[in-house]
Amino acid sequence: MSETTESKVCTECGRELPATGEFFRVRKGRLGGRCKECVASYSKQWRAANRARLLEYGRQYYHQHNGDDQRAAARARSQAWREANPERSTAQQREWYLRNKERNNARAQEWYKANTDLAKAQAKARRQRHPERSAGYQRSYRSRHPEMQRAEKANAKARKLGIEGKLSGADIKAQYEAQEGRCFYCGAELDDHWHVDHFVPFSLSGSNTKDNIRVACGFCNDSKGTRHPDEFLRALAGDTRR
């Protein structure tokens, strides 16, 4: 048996490689001109550049070769597998979500902007069909994101009084982090019952905007009430002058 192997130069990368099926694709008994690595690289780039085209082709093929009965059977098989393998199914879904999180969020936002009325109607219908589940989800979400509930409360009060501005949960979270979770007035570490304080009160023409909020402990915020912040800070320092 010969110890030497004929070589072949890849027409794409120019590398000289063994002229075998391990390095070159074989078609009709002949080796291709490009090595397998170059073919794979080209295929990957082409798929990335033609993603929308491939997806559309896949959808058309699926609908042409799968009737309602076949699609229903496929969904049933998938459902049966998920029920038989709950842990693997959850792990796969989470892995896919994390791997495609940014892309999915962008697509969801684009769809929501283009179908806002439909999205709101669907959400309302889901809440009506599953009121207990919806309420449980909202409680869970608010417990994980306390800043959201505080923003809703502040915005509701501002609307009622006709005060300009609207806060987001991100605004409040940013202020909380800027203060490192401590009361703006006394410096104490905040517990779970911390308040969002409008630095200049609504009664003194303060706005409901992010530059007019501080986070404070309940005692300081209740003690401050509708007083001007300068007056309250002097009182904290023991100076009662007006």
Helices and strands as residue ranges (DSSP letters): E 7-9, E 16-18, E 24-27, E 30-35, H 36-49, H 51-65, H 68-84, H 86-99, H 101-114, H 116-129, H 131-144, H 146-161, H 169-178, E 195-198, G 202-204, G 210-212, E 213-216, H 218-224, H 229-236
